[in-house]
């Protein structure tokens, strides 16, 4: 199994080929480009063209699209408004454009006046809209624009798409073992990358009791996979842990069928980390990275962990299993314990996980929860998410939640608490295992769209948070 880019970029020839999408920030300039391409619009057609909205026309030469960006548009000063800027508008308009042309190949002309970020957004949108799990055909885009900026967007789109492909793949295809092998195949032998795996026996022997408990009901796994990238010795060191529960039945506290149906997406956090790591592989940044994938399947069997069982973490904390459907945080805790065992100092630490339904109840399916133990770090990640409109919202971490998960009479902590604030108490549980004195951000994501939207042409995985974190890395 492998994933390859779904978009091929070539330079536009002297003669414009239709369908063609024209993007600019000045209506007269765009209409001039249309005239040069042999297209003259009627007055009523020109009147239909408004700022920040895709206008589409059937012309003699084929299908034409026009997007005029209002670069002077004022942004809202309301926190969390997540208003689209030029770049995210360029990205998101591709769903409408691709639906209009209803074919894979097209031309794209973008005037340099729209700026590099907007052209980068076009690259992201073109790539994300080209993805379909069932169709492997490559979309051919002929471009007349800043190719470097556009291709930077394509690389981000590829990172998003490989994450989507992993989540969309069925759980009999992406098992813990196959996911582990896929990660190794992607990075083994790559310049500046090294890989390491801890298997079921090694995890148990080394004291990783939490992830071992999660995976003990499955015939395959669990695993911790470590992918290390060495950029420059004196640059920042960034660690990332991804939740890789390849399927979640809920364990013995079994989920209702309507909630279990899409639980192949419970490895969405690890898939996003994989997408970010793939982008790092393609762009070779100067920073150093340690990507840790906590992989398991939460199955129902006679071997499965029971409510009331006590497990011991690598760092010595004992945890009572209050609910077997709160398994992801246990796997993640072992991932953090593994980071601590490396005896390295990390400048920043992320974890990305489809951790709680509670976060979606509060923030809907488009906004992910962002928790941090460092306000400066957390704010910088939130701002990156606003820059690319991949929304993350900074959440509170109330001091009273630690006692709420320390209520076991037989262990140090319970793995979850009943009642309100499920996303907050889950973040508090994870904080117990963060490497000492490390700035940390926890992303509680949904990783899925239940309908077509923006550049996503089908229901399914979204690669949520990949673009936000890639932008944060670029601005380090």
C-alpha positions as CSV (number, residue, x, y, z in Angstrom):
1,X,0.0,0.0,0.0
2,X,1.2,3.5,-0.8
3,X,-0.2,6.9,-1.5
4,X,0.9,9.3,-4.3
5,X,0.0,12.9,-5.1
6,X,-3.3,13.3,-7.0
7,X,-2.3,16.4,-8.8
8,X,0.2,17.0,-11.6
9,X,1.4,20.6,-12.2
10,X,2.7,21.8,-15.6
11,X,3.4,25.3,-17.0
12,X,0.6,26.7,-19.1
13,X,1.4,26.9,-22.8
14,X,1.1,30.1,-24.7
15,X,-2.5,29.3,-25.7
16,X,-4.9,29.1,-22.8
17,X,-6.8,25.7,-22.6
18,X,-10.3,25.6,-21.2
19,X,-11.8,25.0,-18.7
20,X,-9.8,27.7,-17.1
21,X,-10.0,29.5,-13.7
22,X,-8.9,33.1,-13.6
23,X,-7.9,34.6,-10.2
24,X,-6.9,38.2,-9.5
25,X,-7.6,41.2,-7.2
26,X,-8.5,43.7,-10.0
27,X,-11.5,43.1,-12.2
28,X,-10.1,45.0,-15.2
29,X,-6.9,43.0,-15.1
30,X,-8.8,39.7,-15.0
31,X,-11.1,40.7,-17.8
32,X,-8.0,41.7,-19.9
33,X,-6.6,38.2,-19.3
34,X,-9.9,36.8,-20.5
35,X,-9.8,38.9,-23.7
36,X,-6.2,37.7,-24.3
37,X,-7.4,34.2,-24.0
38,X,-10.0,34.9,-26.7
39,X,-13.0,35.3,-24.4
40,X,-15.4,38.3,-24.4
41,X,-18.1,38.4,-21.7
42,X,-21.4,40.1,-22.2
43,X,-22.2,43.1,-20.0
44,X,-24.7,41.1,-17.9
45,X,-22.0,38.5,-17.3
46,X,-19.5,41.1,-16.2
47,X,-22.1,42.5,-13.8
48,X,-22.4,39.1,-12.1
49,X,-18.7,39.2,-11.1
50,X,-18.4,40.3,-7.4
51,X,-15.6,40.2,-4.9
52,X,-14.7,37.0,-3.1
53,X,-17.2,34.8,-4.9
54,X,-16.6,32.4,-7.7
55,X,-18.4,33.3,-10.9
56,X,-18.7,30.6,-13.6
57,X,-19.6,30.9,-17.3
58,X,-20.1,28.6,-20.3
59,X,-18.2,30.4,-23.0
60,X,-17.4,29.5,-26.6
61,X,-14.1,28.0,-25.7
62,X,-15.4,25.9,-22.8
63,X,-16.0,26.7,-19.2
64,X,-14.5,29.7,-17.4
65,X,-14.3,30.7,-13.8
66,X,-13.5,34.1,-12.3
67,X,-12.5,34.9,-8.7
68,X,-11.8,38.5,-7.7
69,X,-10.2,38.8,-4.3
70,X,-11.0,41.9,-2.2
71,X,-7.6,42.5,-0.5
72,X,-9.0,45.5,1.3
73,X,-11.7,43.6,3.1
74,X,-11.7,44.3,6.8
75,X,-11.4,41.3,9.1
76,X,-13.6,40.8,12.2
77,X,-12.0,41.6,15.5
78,X,-14.2,39.0,17.2
79,X,-12.1,36.2,18.6
80,X,-12.9,32.9,17.0
81,X,-14.7,34.5,14.0
82,X,-12.5,32.5,11.6
83,X,-13.3,34.7,8.7
84,X,-11.9,33.5,5.4
85,X,-8.9,35.5,4.0
86,X,-7.6,35.4,0.4
87,X,-5.6,32.2,0.9
88,X,-8.4,30.2,2.5
89,X,-10.9,31.5,0.1
90,X,-8.7,30.4,-2.8
91,X,-8.4,27.0,-1.2
92,X,-12.1,26.5,-0.5
93,X,-13.5,27.7,-3.8
94,X,-12.1,24.6,-5.5
95,X,-15.1,22.4,-4.5
96,X,-17.4,24.7,-6.4
97,X,-15.1,25.0,-9.4
98,X,-14.5,21.3,-9.7
99,X,-18.2,20.6,-9.5
100,X,-18.9,23.1,-12.2
101,X,-16.3,21.8,-14.7
102,X,-17.0,18.1,-13.8
103,X,-13.7,16.9,-15.2
104,X,-10.1,16.3,-13.9
105,X,-7.9,18.6,-16.1
106,X,-8.0,22.4,-16.3
107,X,-5.9,25.5,-16.5
108,X,-5.3,28.0,-13.7
109,X,-4.2,31.7,-14.2
110,X,-3.5,33.7,-11.1
111,X,-2.2,37.3,-11.2
112,X,0.8,37.9,-9.0
113,X,-1.0,40.8,-7.4
114,X,-3.0,38.4,-5.3
115,X,0.2,37.6,-3.3
116,X,2.1,34.4,-2.5
117,X,-0.2,33.2,0.3
118,X,-3.3,33.3,-1.9
119,X,-1.4,31.4,-4.7
120,X,-0.3,28.9,-2.0
121,X,-4.0,28.6,-1.0
122,X,-4.8,27.8,-4.7
123,X,-2.2,25.0,-4.5
124,X,-3.7,23.5,-1.4
125,X,-7.3,23.7,-2.8
126,X,-6.3,22.2,-6.2
127,X,-4.7,19.3,-4.4
128,X,-7.3,18.6,-1.7
129,X,-10.1,18.8,-4.3
130,X,-8.3,16.3,-6.5
131,X,-8.5,13.6,-3.8
132,X,-11.0,10.7,-4.0
133,X,-10.4,7.5,-2.1
134,X,-11.9,5.3,-4.9
135,X,-10.4,7.2,-7.9
136,X,-6.7,7.1,-8.4
137,X,-6.7,9.3,-11.5
138,X,-4.3,12.2,-11.3
139,X,-5.7,15.7,-12.0
140,X,-3.5,17.7,-14.4
141,X,-3.4,21.5,-13.7
142,X,-1.7,23.8,-16.2
143,X,-0.7,27.0,-14.4
144,X,0.3,30.5,-15.2
145,X,1.3,31.9,-11.8
146,X,4.0,31.9,-9.2
147,X,4.9,28.2,-9.5
148,X,7.0,28.1,-6.3
149,X,4.2,29.4,-4.1
150,X,1.7,27.1,-5.9
151,X,3.8,24.0,-5.4
152,X,4.3,24.9,-1.7
153,X,0.5,24.7,-1.5
154,X,0.5,21.4,-3.3
155,X,3.0,19.9,-0.8
156,X,0.6,21.0,2.1
157,X,-2.3,19.5,0.2
158,X,-0.4,16.2,-0.2
159,X,0.2,16.1,3.5
160,X,-3.6,16.7,4.1
161,X,-4.5,14.0,1.5
162,X,-2.3,11.3,2.8
163,X,-3.8,11.8,6.2
164,X,-7.3,11.6,4.7
165,X,-6.3,8.4,2.8
166,X,-5.2,6.7,6.0
167,X,-8.5,7.6,7.8
168,X,-10.7,6.7,4.9
169,X,-9.0,3.2,4.5
170,X,-11.1,0.5,6.1
171,X,-10.0,-1.1,9.4
172,X,-9.3,-4.5,7.8
173,X,-6.8,-2.7,5.6
174,X,-5.2,-0.4,8.2
175,X,-4.7,-2.8,11.0
176,X,-2.1,-1.9,13.7
177,X,0.5,-4.1,12.0
178,X,-0.2,-2.7,8.6
179,X,-0.2,0.8,9.9
180,X,3.1,0.2,11.5
181,X,4.6,-1.3,8.3
182,X,3.3,1.6,6.3
183,X,5.0,4.2,8.5
184,X,8.3,2.2,8.3
185,X,8.0,2.0,4.5
186,X,7.4,5.7,4.2
187,X,10.5,6.8,6.1
188,X,13.0,4.0,6.2
189,X,16.2,4.8,4.2
190,X,15.2,8.5,3.9
191,X,18.0,11.0,4.3
192,X,17.9,12.5,7.9
193,X,15.2,10.0,9.1
194,X,15.6,7.1,11.4
195,X,12.8,4.7,12.6
196,X,12.3,2.4,15.6
197,X,9.5,0.1,16.7
198,X,8.4,-1.3,20.0
199,X,6.1,-4.4,19.6
200,X,3.7,-6.0,22.0
201,X,6.3,-8.1,23.9
202,X,8.7,-5.2,24.1
203,X,6.1,-2.8,25.3
204,X,5.0,-5.1,28.0
205,X,8.6,-5.9,29.1
206,X,9.5,-2.2,29.2
207,X,6.6,-1.3,31.4
208,X,4.3,0.4,29.0
209,X,1.2,-0.9,30.8
210,X,-1.4,1.5,29.4
211,X,-1.1,1.0,25.7
212,X,-0.5,-2.7,26.4
213,X,-3.9,-2.9,28.2
214,X,-5.6,-1.0,25.3
215,X,-4.3,-3.5,22.7
216,X,-4.5,-6.7,24.6
217,X,-7.9,-7.6,23.2
218,X,-6.7,-7.5,19.6
219,X,-4.9,-10.1,17.6
220,X,-2.5,-7.5,16.3
221,X,-0.5,-4.8,18.0
222,X,-0.1,-2.7,20.0
223,X,3.0,-0.8,18.7
224,X,4.8,2.4,19.4
225,X,6.6,3.6,16.2
226,X,9.2,6.4,16.5
227,X,10.2,8.4,13.4
228,X,13.1,10.8,14.0
229,X,14.2,13.6,11.7
230,X,17.4,15.5,12.2
231,X,17.5,19.0,10.6
232,X,20.1,21.3,12.2
233,X,21.7,20.4,15.6
234,X,21.0,23.8,17.2
235,X,17.5,24.3,15.9
236,X,14.3,23.8,17.8
237,X,13.3,20.2,18.6
238,X,9.6,19.4,18.1
239,X,7.9,16.2,19.3
240,X,4.5,15.0,18.2
241,X,2.5,12.1,19.4
242,X,-0.5,10.7,17.4
243,X,-3.4,8.6,18.6
244,X,-3.5,5.6,16.3
245,X,-6.5,3.5,17.4
246,X,-7.1,1.8,14.1
247,X,-10.6,0.7,15.2
248,X,-12.5,1.5,18.4
249,X,-15.3,-0.8,19.5
250,X,-15.4,0.9,22.8
251,X,-14.0,-2.3,24.3
252,X,-16.2,-4.1,26.9
253,X,-18.0,-0.8,27.4
254,X,-19.1,-1.3,23.8
255,X,-20.2,1.7,21.7
256,X,-23.8,1.8,20.2
257,X,-23.7,0.8,16.6
258,X,-24.4,4.3,15.3
259,X,-21.3,5.6,17.1
260,X,-19.1,2.6,16.2
261,X,-19.8,2.8,12.4
262,X,-17.1,5.3,11.6
263,X,-14.5,4.3,14.2
264,X,-12.0,3.6,11.6
265,X,-11.3,7.3,12.0
266,X,-10.1,6.9,15.6
267,X,-6.6,6.9,14.2
268,X,-7.2,10.4,12.8
269,X,-4.6,12.0,15.2
270,X,-1.8,9.6,14.1
271,X,-2.9,10.1,10.5
272,X,-2.5,13.9,10.9
273,X,0.9,13.4,12.4
274,X,1.8,11.1,9.5
275,X,0.6,13.9,7.1
276,X,2.8,16.5,8.9
277,X,5.8,14.1,8.9
278,X,5.3,13.5,5.1
279,X,5.3,17.2,4.6
280,X,8.6,17.4,6.6
281,X,10.0,14.7,4.4
282,X,9.1,16.7,1.3
283,X,10.2,20.1,2.5
284,X,13.2,19.3,4.7
285,X,12.9,22.1,7.3
286,X,15.8,23.0,9.6
287,X,14.0,22.0,12.8
288,X,14.4,18.6,14.4
289,X,11.4,16.3,14.8
290,X,10.4,13.2,16.8
291,X,7.1,11.7,15.6
292,X,5.6,9.0,17.9
293,X,2.7,6.9,16.8
294,X,0.8,5.1,19.5
295,X,-1.0,2.3,17.6
296,X,-3.5,-0.2,18.9
297,X,-7.0,-1.6,18.2
298,X,-9.6,-1.4,21.0
299,X,-11.3,-4.8,20.5
300,X,-13.9,-6.9,22.3
301,X,-12.5,-10.4,23.3
302,X,-11.9,-12.6,26.3
303,X,-8.5,-10.9,26.6
304,X,-9.8,-7.4,26.6
305,X,-9.2,-5.1,29.5
306,X,-12.1,-4.8,31.9
307,X,-13.7,-1.9,33.8
308,X,-12.1,-1.8,37.2
309,X,-8.7,-3.3,36.0
310,X,-5.7,-1.4,37.2
311,X,-2.8,-0.7,34.9
312,X,0.6,0.8,35.6
313,X,2.2,3.4,33.4
314,X,5.9,3.5,32.4
315,X,6.3,6.5,34.8
316,X,5.0,4.6,37.7
317,X,1.4,6.0,38.0
318,X,-1.3,3.5,38.5
319,X,-4.6,3.9,36.6
320,X,-8.0,2.3,37.2
321,X,-10.0,1.6,34.1
322,X,-13.2,3.5,34.7
323,X,-14.4,3.1,31.1
324,X,-12.9,1.0,28.4
325,X,-14.1,3.5,25.8
326,X,-11.7,6.1,27.1
327,X,-8.7,4.2,25.7
328,X,-7.1,6.8,23.5
329,X,-5.6,8.8,26.3
330,X,-4.0,5.6,27.7
331,X,-2.3,4.9,24.4
332,X,-1.2,8.6,24.2
333,X,0.1,8.5,27.8
334,X,2.4,5.6,26.7
335,X,3.6,7.7,23.8
336,X,4.5,10.5,26.1
337,X,6.3,8.0,28.4
338,X,8.3,6.9,25.4
339,X,9.3,10.5,24.7
340,X,10.5,10.9,28.3
341,X,12.6,7.7,28.0
342,X,14.6,9.4,25.2
343,X,16.1,11.8,27.7
344,X,15.9,14.6,25.3
345,X,14.9,18.2,25.8
346,X,12.1,19.2,23.5
347,X,11.4,22.8,22.6
348,X,7.8,22.0,21.9
349,X,5.5,19.0,22.2
350,X,2.2,18.3,20.3
351,X,-0.3,15.6,20.6
352,X,-3.1,15.1,18.0
353,X,-6.0,12.8,18.8
354,X,-9.6,12.1,18.0
355,X,-10.0,12.0,21.8
356,X,-13.5,13.0,22.8
357,X,-17.0,13.5,21.4
358,X,-17.4,16.2,24.0
359,X,-15.2,18.6,22.1
360,X,-17.4,18.3,19.0
361,X,-20.5,18.9,21.1
362,X,-18.9,22.2,22.2
363,X,-17.1,23.4,19.1
364,X,-18.8,21.5,16.2
365,X,-17.0,19.4,13.6
366,X,-15.0,22.1,12.0
367,X,-13.2,23.6,15.1
368,X,-10.8,21.5,17.0
369,X,-10.0,22.0,20.7
370,X,-6.5,23.3,21.6
371,X,-5.2,22.8,25.1
372,X,-1.8,24.0,26.3
373,X,0.4,24.3,29.4
374,X,2.1,27.3,27.9
375,X,0.1,30.4,26.9
376,X,2.7,31.8,24.4
377,X,3.0,28.4,22.6
378,X,-0.7,27.8,22.6
379,X,-1.5,31.2,21.3
380,X,1.1,30.9,18.5
381,X,-0.6,27.6,17.4
382,X,-4.0,29.2,17.5
383,X,-2.8,32.1,15.4
384,X,-1.4,29.7,12.8
385,X,-4.8,28.0,12.6
386,X,-6.4,31.4,12.0
387,X,-3.8,32.2,9.3
388,X,-4.8,29.2,7.2
389,X,-8.4,28.8,8.4
390,X,-7.8,25.4,9.8
391,X,-9.6,26.3,13.1
392,X,-8.3,25.5,16.5
393,X,-9.8,27.1,19.6
394,X,-7.7,27.6,22.8
395,X,-9.5,25.8,25.7
396,X,-9.2,26.3,29.5
397,X,-7.5,23.8,31.8
398,X,-9.2,24.3,35.2
399,X,-7.2,23.4,38.3
400,X,-10.1,21.5,39.8
401,X,-10.0,18.8,37.1
402,X,-6.9,17.0,38.5
403,X,-8.7,16.0,41.7
404,X,-11.7,14.9,39.6
405,X,-9.6,12.2,37.9
406,X,-7.9,11.3,41.2
407,X,-11.0,9.7,42.7
408,X,-10.0,6.0,42.5
409,X,-9.8,4.2,45.9
410,X,-7.4,1.6,44.5
411,X,-5.1,3.5,42.1
412,X,-3.6,7.0,41.6
413,X,-6.0,8.0,38.9
414,X,-9.1,6.9,36.9
415,X,-8.8,7.1,33.1
416,X,-11.9,9.3,32.9
417,X,-14.7,10.9,34.9
418,X,-18.4,10.9,34.5
419,X,-20.4,14.1,33.8
420,X,-19.6,17.4,32.2
421,X,-16.2,18.6,30.8
422,X,-15.1,15.4,29.2
423,X,-12.7,17.0,26.8
424,X,-11.2,19.1,29.7
425,X,-10.6,16.1,32.0
426,X,-9.1,14.1,29.1
427,X,-6.6,16.9,28.5
428,X,-5.9,17.0,32.3
429,X,-5.2,13.2,32.2
430,X,-2.7,13.6,29.3
431,X,-0.9,16.4,31.2
432,X,0.2,13.9,33.8
433,X,2.5,12.3,31.3
434,X,4.1,15.2,29.4
435,X,7.9,15.2,29.5
436,X,9.1,17.4,32.3
437,X,9.2,21.2,31.7
438,X,8.1,20.8,28.1
439,X,5.8,23.3,26.4
440,X,2.9,21.2,25.2
441,X,-0.2,21.5,23.0
442,X,-3.0,19.0,22.8
443,X,-5.3,19.0,19.8
444,X,-8.6,17.2,20.2
445,X,-9.8,16.8,16.6
446,X,-12.8,15.3,14.7
447,X,-10.8,14.6,11.5
448,X,-14.0,14.1,9.5
449,X,-16.7,15.8,7.5
450,X,-20.2,14.4,7.2
451,X,-20.9,16.1,3.9
452,X,-19.1,17.7,1.0
453,X,-17.7,21.2,1.9
454,X,-15.1,23.6,0.6
455,X,-12.4,21.7,-1.3
456,X,-13.6,18.3,0.1
457,X,-15.4,16.7,-2.7
458,X,-16.7,13.7,-0.7
459,X,-17.8,12.8,2.8
460,X,-15.0,11.4,4.8
461,X,-11.6,12.3,6.3
462,X,-10.3,15.9,6.4
463,X,-6.7,15.8,7.6
464,X,-7.7,18.3,10.2
465,X,-4.9,20.3,11.8
466,X,-2.3,19.3,9.2
467,X,-2.3,22.7,7.5
468,X,-2.3,24.6,10.8
469,X,0.7,22.8,12.2
470,X,2.6,23.0,8.9
471,X,2.0,26.8,8.9
472,X,3.1,27.0,12.5
473,X,6.4,25.1,11.7
474,X,7.0,27.4,8.7
475,X,6.8,30.4,11.0
476,X,9.0,29.1,13.8
